Amino acid sequence: MTFGARMLKTGIAVTLALYISIWLNLSSPVMAAVAAIFAMQPSIYRSWRYFLDQLQTNTLGAVLALLAGQVFSNEPIAVGLVCILVIMICLKLKMGDTIGLTLVTVIAVMEASGQWQFALTRFSLSLIGIVSAFLINILLFPPKPKQQFIGQIQNTFDRMSLLMRTAISDEIKENVFRDKKRELEDAIKSLSSKYQLFEEEQKKMKRASFSQTRLLVVYKQMLNALRKGREVLDAVEEHYFQSDREAGTDRIFDEQLERLIKFHEHILLKFEEKLKPNCLEASQLDQENTAFIQGVLSLAIEEPEGRLRLSIVGATMYDYGYQLERLNRLVEHYHKTDDDESGFWASWIKK
């Protein structure tokens, strides 16, 4: 785990919440610190959404806890029943993320046994922690999912490129291959989370412009291409080496993988506008991809299971190439500014 901005901001939010609580002379300021920890979110949209949701559920939980405290005092069974009721209400309101902190507020308020002044202090501490985290999150190193996504795309591709180029040649040690592949899977999962954050901010925080919507489409296809590449590695690991192969088969598959990963690399460079115009010919890959899958299907392998296994690997590689062609088309159109492009993007946005 690497030290990141979110860790730093969490610590600063906790410090701010404690200082505000002490400055206001509120007892038990630790509750404000706990609220600040819960309220730190990975994006500005989620911070705002969490702030609004917590404001509602904490208010509701504090009111229920205050009423229950006046009737049942702070009996353990009463505290448990109120917690169950609050959980049900939060889930009904589709605010499940707020349950943890809301229950902390409920328990703290019921500890007061119906004393509304003490309960108000506990509720205020929760709000101080939530507001502190929200302010720190938007003012200090605000989350930038777009920049993070771009950086991770290249890092994830580099991981996959190494595995692709050594998968068939079997040059890399098996334990190293497994570790690197696990890292690749984790990186793709992290990318999926980053994309969701970016998508939320563009679609829910503000009205997304046409250029931003186009960028979302490109990013989504970049993620799809990486997922397909990982599926190729899965297929090679599960089927390729378990099949009986004739001489020259390894070379055919290895060369095709090299073409695919090189094409993928060129597309990313084209997106960053680092390539010369017209230096990348997608039609050539399309022909090579078709010729490859036809060659796989015509391999003279007597064993039916071996033919089937190689066909599975070949089909997965063909699908990876197909997704790369789609990505290449999107990148080419992304850098065009013609008004006629709106029709092209409209069809992709609906997908």
MILUM-333952 format. One record per residue (C-alpha): residue number from 1; residue in one letter; z, x, y. Coordinates in Angstrom, 2 decimals, always signed. Last residue first. Layout:
<pts>
+-----+----+---------+---------+---------+
!   i ! aa !       z !       x !       y !
+-----+----+---------+---------+---------+
! NUM !  A !       Z !       X !       Y !
...
+-----+----+---------+---------+---------+
</pts>
This chain:
<pts>
+-----+----+---------+---------+---------+
!   i ! aa !       z !       x !       y !
+-----+----+---------+---------+---------+
! 351 !  K !  -26.14 !  -24.20 !   +1.45 !
! 350 !  K !  -26.51 !  -26.17 !   +4.70 !
! 349 !  I !  -26.31 !  -22.99 !   +6.78 !
! 348 !  W !  -29.23 !  -21.50 !   +4.86 !
! 347 !  S !  -31.68 !  -24.32 !   +5.66 !
! 346 !  A !  -30.67 !  -24.34 !   +9.33 !
! 345 !  W !  -31.14 !  -20.57 !   +9.47 !
! 344 !  F !  -34.88 !  -20.76 !   +8.75 !
! 343 !  G !  -35.40 !  -23.66 !  +11.15 !
! 342 !  S !  -33.63 !  -21.85 !  +13.98 !
! 341 !  E !  -35.84 !  -18.77 !  +13.56 !
! 340 !  D !  -38.67 !  -20.30 !  +15.60 !
! 339 !  D !  -36.71 !  -19.52 !  +18.76 !
! 338 !  D !  -37.36 !  -15.84 !  +18.12 !
! 337 !  T !  -34.39 !  -13.44 !  +18.29 !
! 336 !  K !  -34.92 !  -11.48 !  +15.07 !
! 335 !  H !  -32.10 !   -9.23 !  +13.89 !
! 334 !  Y !  -30.66 !  -11.92 !  +11.62 !
! 333 !  H !  -34.09 !  -12.65 !  +10.12 !
! 332 !  E !  -34.30 !   -9.22 !   +8.51 !
! 331 !  V !  -30.65 !   -9.37 !   +7.39 !
! 330 !  L !  -31.18 !  -12.77 !   +5.78 !
! 329 !  R !  -34.27 !  -11.64 !   +3.87 !
! 328 !  N !  -32.46 !   -8.53 !   +2.62 !
! 327 !  L !  -29.54 !  -10.66 !   +1.45 !
! 326 !  R !  -31.87 !  -12.93 !   -0.49 !
! 325 !  E !  -33.55 !   -9.91 !   -2.07 !
! 324 !  L !  -30.13 !   -8.52 !   -2.96 !
! 323 !  Q !  -29.20 !  -11.80 !   -4.64 !
! 322 !  Y !  -32.33 !  -11.57 !   -6.79 !
! 321 !  G !  -31.52 !   -7.97 !   -7.72 !
! 320 !  Y !  -28.05 !   -9.03 !   -8.90 !
! 319 !  D !  -29.63 !  -11.87 !  -10.87 !
! 318 !  Y !  -31.99 !   -9.39 !  -12.58 !
! 317 !  M !  -29.03 !   -7.13 !  -13.42 !
! 316 !  T !  -27.22 !  -10.07 !  -15.01 !
! 315 !  A !  -30.35 !  -11.01 !  -16.96 !
! 314 !  G !  -30.72 !   -7.44 !  -18.24 !
! 313 !  V !  -27.09 !   -7.27 !  -19.39 !
! 312 !  I !  -27.41 !  -10.59 !  -21.21 !
! 311 !  S !  -30.76 !   -9.56 !  -22.69 !
! 310 !  L !  -29.20 !   -6.33 !  -23.95 !
! 309 !  R !  -26.54 !   -8.35 !  -25.78 !
! 308 !  L !  -29.07 !  -10.76 !  -27.24 !
! 307 !  R !  -31.33 !   -7.98 !  -28.52 !
! 306 !  G !  -28.34 !   -6.29 !  -30.16 !
! 305 !  E !  -27.24 !   -9.57 !  -31.74 !
! 304 !  P !  -30.74 !  -10.18 !  -33.15 !
! 303 !  E !  -30.94 !   -6.69 !  -34.81 !
! 302 !  E !  -34.56 !   -5.58 !  -35.02 !
! 301 !  I !  -34.87 !   -4.28 !  -31.49 !
! 300 !  A !  -38.42 !   -3.76 !  -30.24 !
! 299 !  L !  -37.76 !   -4.33 !  -26.55 !
! 298 !  S !  -39.96 !   -7.14 !  -25.21 !
! 297 !  L !  -37.20 !   -9.08 !  -23.46 !
! 296 !  V !  -35.98 !   -5.93 !  -21.73 !
! 295 !  G !  -39.50 !   -5.10 !  -20.53 !
! 294 !  Q !  -39.93 !   -8.57 !  -19.06 !
! 293 !  I !  -36.59 !   -8.14 !  -17.27 !
! 292 !  F !  -37.74 !   -4.80 !  -15.87 !
! 291 !  A !  -41.19 !   -5.96 !  -14.79 !
! 290 !  T !  -39.63 !   -8.82 !  -12.83 !
! 289 !  N !  -37.17 !   -6.49 !  -11.09 !
! 288 !  E !  -39.91 !   -3.94 !  -10.39 !
! 287 !  Q !  -42.10 !   -6.63 !   -8.81 !
! 286 !  D !  -39.22 !   -7.95 !   -6.69 !
! 285 !  L !  -38.25 !   -4.39 !   -5.80 !
! 284 !  Q !  -41.76 !   -3.77 !   -4.45 !
! 283 !  S !  -41.67 !   -7.03 !   -2.51 !
! 282 !  A !  -38.52 !   -5.86 !   -0.72 !
! 281 !  E !  -40.23 !   -2.94 !   +0.99 !
! 280 !  L !  -37.77 !   -1.03 !   +3.16 !
! 279 !  C !  -39.10 !   +1.41 !   +5.74 !
! 278 !  N !  -40.54 !   -1.41 !   +7.86 !
! 277 !  P !  -38.65 !   -0.36 !  +11.01 !
! 276 !  K !  -36.60 !   +2.87 !  +10.83 !
! 275 !  L !  -33.14 !   +2.50 !   +9.36 !
! 274 !  K !  -29.74 !   +2.63 !  +11.12 !
! 273 !  E !  -29.82 !   -0.94 !  +12.40 !
! 272 !  E !  -26.35 !   -1.74 !  +11.00 !
! 271 !  F !  -27.96 !   -4.51 !   +8.93 !
! 270 !  K !  -30.68 !   -2.07 !   +7.88 !
! 269 !  L !  -28.07 !   +0.38 !   +6.64 !
! 268 !  L !  -26.48 !   -2.40 !   +4.57 !
! 267 !  I !  -29.92 !   -3.30 !   +3.20 !
! 266 !  H !  -30.66 !   +0.35 !   +2.37 !
! 265 !  E !  -27.48 !   +0.64 !   +0.29 !
! 264 !  H !  -28.35 !   -2.49 !   -1.69 !
! 263 !  F !  -31.84 !   -1.11 !   -2.36 !
! 262 !  K !  -30.29 !   +2.14 !   -3.57 !
! 261 !  I !  -27.93 !   +0.19 !   -5.84 !
! 260 !  L !  -30.82 !   -1.75 !   -7.31 !
! 259 !  R !  -33.11 !   +1.21 !   -7.85 !
! 258 !  E !  -30.33 !   +3.24 !   -9.51 !
! 257 !  L !  -29.51 !   +0.30 !  -11.77 !
! 256 !  Q !  -33.17 !   +0.11 !  -12.78 !
! 255 !  E !  -33.25 !   +3.82 !  -13.57 !
! 254 !  D !  -30.13 !   +3.55 !  -15.75 !
! 253 !  F !  -31.48 !   +0.55 !  -17.65 !
! 252 !  I !  -34.78 !   +2.24 !  -18.52 !
! 251 !  R !  -33.13 !   +5.61 !  -19.26 !
! 250 !  D !  -30.60 !   +4.03 !  -21.61 !
! 249 !  T !  -33.37 !   +2.24 !  -23.47 !
! 248 !  G !  -35.34 !   +5.45 !  -24.07 !
! 247 !  A !  -34.63 !   +5.66 !  -27.79 !
! 246 !  E !  -33.79 !   +2.30 !  -29.36 !
! 245 !  R !  -30.52 !   +0.58 !  -28.77 !
! 244 !  D !  -27.95 !   -0.94 !  -31.11 !
! 243 !  S !  -25.62 !   -3.09 !  -28.99 !
! 242 !  Q !  -21.88 !   -2.70 !  -28.35 !
! 241 !  F !  -22.56 !   -0.18 !  -25.55 !
! 240 !  Y !  -24.36 !   -2.80 !  -23.49 !
! 239 !  H !  -22.25 !   -5.88 !  -24.12 !
! 238 !  E !  -18.75 !   -5.92 !  -22.62 !
! 237 !  E !  -18.84 !   -2.88 !  -20.32 !
! 236 !  V !  -22.43 !   -3.39 !  -19.22 !
! 235 !  A !  -21.82 !   -7.10 !  -18.61 !
! 234 !  D !  -18.69 !   -6.46 !  -16.57 !
! 233 !  L !  -20.48 !   -3.81 !  -14.50 !
! 232 !  V !  -23.30 !   -6.27 !  -13.83 !
! 231 !  E !  -20.71 !   -8.91 !  -12.86 !
! 230 !  R !  -19.35 !   -6.46 !  -10.29 !
! 229 !  G !  -22.79 !   -6.23 !   -8.76 !
! 228 !  K !  -23.00 !  -10.01 !   -8.64 !
! 227 !  R !  -19.70 !  -10.12 !   -6.75 !
! 226 !  L !  -20.98 !   -7.51 !   -4.31 !
! 225 !  A !  -24.12 !   -9.54 !   -3.67 !
! 224 !  N !  -22.09 !  -12.72 !   -3.12 !
! 223 !  L !  -19.92 !  -10.96 !   -0.53 !
! 222 !  M !  -22.97 !   -9.77 !   +1.37 !
! 221 !  Q !  -24.34 !  -13.32 !   +1.10 !
! 220 !  K !  -21.21 !  -14.70 !   +2.77 !
! 219 !  Y !  -21.39 !  -12.07 !   +5.48 !
! 218 !  V !  -25.00 !  -12.99 !   +6.26 !
! 217 !  V !  -24.17 !  -16.70 !   +6.50 !
! 216 !  L !  -21.17 !  -16.00 !   +8.73 !
! 215 !  L !  -23.37 !  -13.88 !  +11.00 !
! 214 !  R !  -25.77 !  -16.78 !  +11.40 !
! 213 !  T !  -22.86 !  -19.00 !  +12.44 !
! 212 !  Q !  -21.78 !  -16.42 !  +14.99 !
! 211 !  S !  -25.29 !  -16.30 !  +16.44 !
! 210 !  F !  -25.42 !  -20.10 !  +16.67 !
! 209 !  S !  -22.11 !  -20.23 !  +18.52 !
! 208 !  A !  -18.94 !  -21.36 !  +16.76 !
! 207 !  R !  -16.92 !  -24.06 !  +18.50 !
! 206 !  K !  -13.41 !  -22.70 !  +18.72 !
! 205 !  M !  -10.30 !  -22.16 !  +16.64 !
! 204 !  K !  -11.58 !  -24.15 !  +13.68 !
! 203 !  K !  -15.05 !  -22.88 !  +12.74 !
! 202 !  Q !  -15.06 !  -19.26 !  +13.92 !
! 201 !  E !  -11.39 !  -18.55 !  +13.27 !
! 200 !  E !  -11.46 !  -20.22 !   +9.88 !
! 199 !  E !  -14.61 !  -18.36 !   +8.80 !
! 198 !  F !  -13.12 !  -15.00 !   +9.77 !
! 197 !  L !   -9.93 !  -15.75 !   +7.83 !
! 196 !  Q !  -11.93 !  -16.94 !   +4.81 !
! 195 !  Y !  -14.07 !  -13.80 !   +4.95 !
! 194 !  K !  -10.96 !  -11.60 !   +5.00 !
! 193 !  S !   -9.60 !  -13.38 !   +1.92 !
! 192 !  S !  -12.88 !  -12.90 !   +0.06 !
! 191 !  L !  -12.89 !   -9.23 !   +1.09 !
! 190 !  S !   -9.42 !   -8.78 !   -0.39 !
! 189 !  K !  -10.65 !  -10.26 !   -3.66 !
! 188 !  I !  -13.64 !   -7.88 !   -3.56 !
! 187 !  A !  -11.31 !   -4.91 !   -2.98 !
! 186 !  D !   -9.07 !   -5.94 !   -5.89 !
! 185 !  E !  -12.09 !   -6.11 !   -8.19 !
! 184 !  L !  -13.27 !   -2.69 !   -7.02 !
! 183 !  E !   -9.83 !   -1.17 !   -7.57 !
! 182 !  R !   -9.86 !   -2.54 !  -11.11 !
! 181 !  K !  -13.29 !   -1.00 !  -11.62 !
! 180 !  K !  -12.03 !   +2.34 !  -10.36 !
! 179 !  D !   -9.09 !   +2.24 !  -12.78 !
! 178 !  R !  -11.29 !   +1.22 !  -15.71 !
! 177 !  F !  -13.87 !   +3.92 !  -14.95 !
! 176 !  V !  -11.15 !   +6.57 !  -14.60 !
! 175 !  N !   -9.71 !   +5.58 !  -18.00 !
! 174 !  E !  -13.19 !   +5.70 !  -19.56 !
! 173 !  K !  -14.11 !   +9.09 !  -18.10 !
! 172 !  I !  -17.30 !   +9.08 !  -16.00 !
! 171 !  E !  -20.57 !  +10.32 !  -17.44 !
! 170 !  D !  -21.42 !   +7.17 !  -19.43 !
! 169 !  S !  -25.05 !   +7.41 !  -18.32 !
! 168 !  I !  -25.11 !   +3.60 !  -18.33 !
! 167 !  A !  -22.13 !   +3.01 !  -16.00 !
! 166 !  T !  -22.39 !   +6.23 !  -13.96 !
! 165 !  R !  -24.61 !   +5.07 !  -11.08 !
! 164 !  M !  -23.11 !   +1.60 !  -11.08 !
! 163 !  L !  -19.51 !   +2.85 !  -10.98 !
! 162 !  L !  -20.13 !   +5.15 !   -8.03 !
! 161 !  S !  -22.09 !   +2.48 !   -6.18 !
! 160 !  M !  -19.32 !   -0.09 !   -6.72 !
! 159 !  R !  -16.73 !   +2.04 !   -4.97 !
! 158 !  D !  -19.12 !   +2.81 !   -2.10 !
! 157 !  F !  -19.93 !   -0.91 !   -1.81 !
! 156 !  T !  -16.25 !   -1.73 !   -1.45 !
! 155 !  N !  -15.84 !   +0.81 !   +1.35 !
! 154 !  Q !  -18.94 !   -0.49 !   +3.14 !
! 153 !  I !  -17.85 !   -4.13 !   +2.95 !
! 152 !  Q !  -14.28 !   -3.18 !   +3.88 !
! 151 !  G !  -15.33 !   -1.87 !   +7.27 !
! 150 !  I !  -17.40 !   -4.96 !   +8.04 !
! 149 !  F !  -14.58 !   -7.31 !   +7.00 !
! 148 !  Q !  -11.98 !   -5.52 !   +9.10 !
! 147 !  Q !  -14.21 !   -5.77 !  +12.16 !
! 146 !  K !  -14.71 !   -9.51 !  +11.63 !
! 145 !  P !  -11.08 !  -10.20 !  +10.62 !
! 144 !  K !   -9.77 !   -8.93 !  +13.99 !
! 143 !  P !   -6.04 !   -9.68 !  +14.10 !
! 142 !  P !   -4.47 !   -9.22 !  +17.54 !
! 141 !  F !   -3.03 !   -5.70 !  +18.03 !
! 140 !  L !   -0.10 !   -6.92 !  +20.15 !
! 139 !  L !   -0.61 !  -10.07 !  +22.19 !
! 138 !  I !   -1.68 !  -12.66 !  +19.59 !
! 137 !  N !   +0.67 !  -11.64 !  +16.76 !
! 136 !  I !   +3.56 !  -10.72 !  +19.09 !
! 135 !  L !   +3.45 !  -14.17 !  +20.69 !
! 134 !  F !   +3.34 !  -16.05 !  +17.38 !
! 133 !  A !   +6.11 !  -13.95 !  +15.81 !
! 132 !  S !   +8.39 !  -14.51 !  +18.81 !
! 131 !  V !   +7.61 !  -18.24 !  +18.87 !
! 130 !  I !   +8.55 !  -18.64 !  +15.19 !
! 129 !  G !  +11.77 !  -16.61 !  +15.54 !
! 128 !  I !  +12.87 !  -18.47 !  +18.68 !
! 127 !  L !  +12.07 !  -21.80 !  +17.00 !
! 126 !  S !  +14.30 !  -20.97 !  +14.05 !
! 125 !  L !  +17.13 !  -19.92 !  +16.37 !
! 124 !  S !  +16.81 !  -23.18 !  +18.28 !
! 123 !  F !  +17.29 !  -25.18 !  +15.07 !
! 122 !  R !  +20.47 !  -23.27 !  +14.28 !
! 121 !  T !  +21.78 !  -23.85 !  +17.82 !
! 120 !  L !  +20.90 !  -27.54 !  +17.65 !
! 119 !  A !  +22.83 !  -27.86 !  +14.39 !
! 118 !  F !  +25.92 !  -26.31 !  +15.99 !
! 117 !  Q !  +25.66 !  -28.77 !  +18.87 !
! 116 !  W !  +24.95 !  -31.70 !  +16.51 !
! 115 !  Q !  +28.03 !  -31.22 !  +14.36 !
! 114 !  G !  +26.92 !  -33.16 !  +11.27 !
! 113 !  S !  +28.46 !  -30.95 !   +8.61 !
! 112 !  A !  +27.44 !  -27.69 !  +10.35 !
! 111 !  E !  +26.28 !  -26.23 !   +7.03 !
! 110 !  M !  +23.78 !  -29.07 !   +7.00 !
! 109 !  V !  +21.94 !  -27.36 !   +9.87 !
! 108 !  A !  +21.73 !  -23.99 !   +8.08 !
! 107 !  I !  +20.55 !  -25.59 !   +4.84 !
! 106 !  V !  +17.87 !  -27.62 !   +6.61 !
! 105 !  T !  +16.68 !  -24.66 !   +8.72 !
! 104 !  V !  +16.30 !  -22.44 !   +5.63 !
! 103 !  L !  +14.48 !  -25.34 !   +3.96 !
! 102 !  T !  +12.03 !  -25.46 !   +6.86 !
! 101 !  L !  +11.43 !  -21.71 !   +6.56 !
! 100 !  G !  +10.35 !  -21.96 !   +2.93 !
!  99 !  I !   +8.48 !  -25.28 !   +3.15 !
!  98 !  T !   +6.12 !  -24.32 !   +5.97 !
!  97 !  D !   +3.24 !  -23.22 !   +3.75 !
!  96 !  G !   +3.27 !  -26.62 !   +2.00 !
!  95 !  M !   +2.13 !  -28.45 !   +5.11 !
!  94 !  K !   -0.12 !  -31.02 !   +3.47 !
!  93 !  L !   +1.87 !  -33.89 !   +5.07 !
!  92 !  K !   +2.76 !  -35.15 !   +1.59 !
!  91 !  L !   +3.72 !  -31.60 !   +0.58 !
!  90 !  C !   +6.02 !  -31.30 !   +3.58 !
!  89 !  I !   +7.56 !  -34.73 !   +2.86 !
!  88 !  M !   +8.22 !  -33.90 !   -0.79 !
!  87 !  I !   +9.79 !  -30.57 !   +0.12 !
!  86 !  V !  +12.01 !  -32.28 !   +2.71 !
!  85 !  L !  +13.25 !  -34.83 !   +0.16 !
!  84 !  I !  +14.04 !  -32.11 !   -2.38 !
!  83 !  C !  +15.95 !  -30.14 !   +0.26 !
!  82 !  V !  +17.86 !  -33.29 !   +1.23 !
!  81 !  L !  +18.87 !  -33.77 !   -2.43 !
!  80 !  G !  +20.05 !  -30.16 !   -2.76 !
!  79 !  V !  +22.14 !  -30.31 !   +0.41 !
!  78 !  A !  +23.71 !  -33.57 !   -0.76 !
!  77 !  I !  +24.59 !  -32.03 !   -4.14 !
!  76 !  P !  +26.21 !  -29.07 !   -2.38 !
!  75 !  E !  +28.42 !  -31.29 !   -0.17 !
!  74 !  N !  +28.01 !  -30.27 !   +3.46 !
!  73 !  S !  +29.16 !  -33.51 !   +5.09 !
!  72 !  F !  +27.72 !  -36.55 !   +3.27 !
!  71 !  V !  +27.11 !  -38.96 !   +6.17 !
!  70 !  Q !  +27.14 !  -36.67 !   +9.22 !
!  69 !  G !  +25.46 !  -33.86 !   +7.29 !
!  68 !  A !  +22.76 !  -36.23 !   +6.02 !
!  67 !  L !  +21.91 !  -37.25 !   +9.60 !
!  66 !  L !  +21.80 !  -33.62 !  +10.78 !
!  65 !  A !  +19.79 !  -32.51 !   +7.73 !
!  64 !  L !  +17.24 !  -35.27 !   +8.29 !
!  63 !  V !  +16.91 !  -34.36 !  +11.97 !
!  62 !  A !  +16.67 !  -30.62 !  +11.20 !
!  61 !  G !  +14.02 !  -31.20 !   +8.53 !
!  60 !  L !  +11.88 !  -33.34 !  +10.84 !
!  59 !  T !  +12.11 !  -30.82 !  +13.66 !
!  58 !  N !  +11.43 !  -27.97 !  +11.26 !
!  57 !  T !   +8.46 !  -29.85 !   +9.77 !
!  56 !  Q !   +6.83 !  -30.58 !  +13.12 !
!  55 !  L !   +7.39 !  -27.26 !  +14.88 !
!  54 !  Q !   +6.58 !  -25.45 !  +11.66 !
!  53 !  D !   +3.19 !  -27.15 !  +11.47 !
!  52 !  L !   +2.34 !  -26.33 !  +15.09 !
!  51 !  F !   +3.37 !  -22.67 !  +14.78 !
!  50 !  Y !   +1.66 !  -22.30 !  +11.40 !
!  49 !  R !   -1.60 !  -23.60 !  +12.85 !
!  48 !  W !   -1.34 !  -21.22 !  +15.81 !
!  47 !  S !   -0.54 !  -18.24 !  +13.58 !
!  46 !  R !   -3.24 !  -19.31 !  +11.12 !
!  45 !  Y !   -5.80 !  -19.36 !  +13.90 !
!  44 !  I !   -4.66 !  -15.98 !  +15.25 !
!  43 !  S !   -5.00 !  -14.36 !  +11.84 !
!  42 !  P !   -2.87 !  -12.63 !   +9.20 !
!  41 !  Q !   +0.35 !  -14.64 !   +9.86 !
!  40 !  M !   +3.88 !  -13.66 !  +10.93 !
!  39 !  A !   +5.95 !  -16.87 !  +10.78 !
!  38 !  F !   +8.06 !  -16.07 !   +7.72 !
!  37 !  I !   +9.33 !  -12.79 !   +9.18 !
!  36 !  A !  +10.00 !  -14.36 !  +12.59 !
!  35 !  A !  +12.02 !  -17.17 !  +10.95 !
!  34 !  V !  +14.21 !  -14.61 !   +9.15 !
!  33 !  A !  +14.84 !  -12.79 !  +12.44 !
!  32 !  A !  +15.78 !  -16.05 !  +14.17 !
!  31 !  M !  +18.22 !  -16.75 !  +11.33 !
!  30 !  V !  +19.80 !  -13.31 !  +11.84 !
!  29 !  P !  +20.84 !  -14.44 !  +15.32 !
!  28 !  S !  +24.04 !  -15.93 !  +13.83 !
!  27 !  S !  +25.56 !  -17.18 !  +17.13 !
!  26 !  L !  +23.44 !  -17.66 !  +20.23 !
!  25 !  N !  +24.33 !  -15.69 !  +23.36 !
!  24 !  L !  +20.95 !  -16.35 !  +24.99 !
!  23 !  W !  +20.47 !  -12.56 !  +25.32 !
!  22 !  I !  +21.58 !  -12.12 !  +21.69 !
!  21 !  S !  +19.02 !  -14.66 !  +20.49 !
!  20 !  I !  +16.29 !  -13.11 !  +22.67 !
!  19 !  Y !  +17.13 !   -9.62 !  +21.36 !
!  18 !  L !  +17.09 !  -10.77 !  +17.73 !
!  17 !  A !  +13.75 !  -12.55 !  +18.10 !
!  16 !  L !  +12.21 !   -9.50 !  +19.81 !
!  15 !  T !  +13.41 !   -7.16 !  +17.05 !
!  14 !  V !  +12.07 !   -9.46 !  +14.32 !
!  13 !  A !   +8.74 !   -9.73 !  +16.15 !
!  12 !  I !   +8.57 !   -5.91 !  +16.49 !
!  11 !  G !   +9.19 !   -5.45 !  +12.77 !
!  10 !  T !   +6.59 !   -8.04 !  +11.85 !
!   9 !  K !   +4.12 !   -6.47 !  +14.28 !
!   8 !  L !   +4.44 !   -3.08 !  +12.60 !
!   7 !  M !   +3.88 !   -4.53 !   +9.14 !
!   6 !  R !   +0.91 !   -6.57 !  +10.39 !
!   5 !  A !   -0.64 !   -3.50 !  +12.02 !
!   4 !  G !   -0.88 !   -1.66 !   +8.73 !
!   3 !  F !   +0.92 !   +0.94 !   +6.63 !
!   2 !  T !   -0.99 !   +1.36 !   +3.40 !
!   1 !  M !   +0.00 !   +0.00 !   +0.00 !
+-----+----+---------+---------+---------+
</pts>
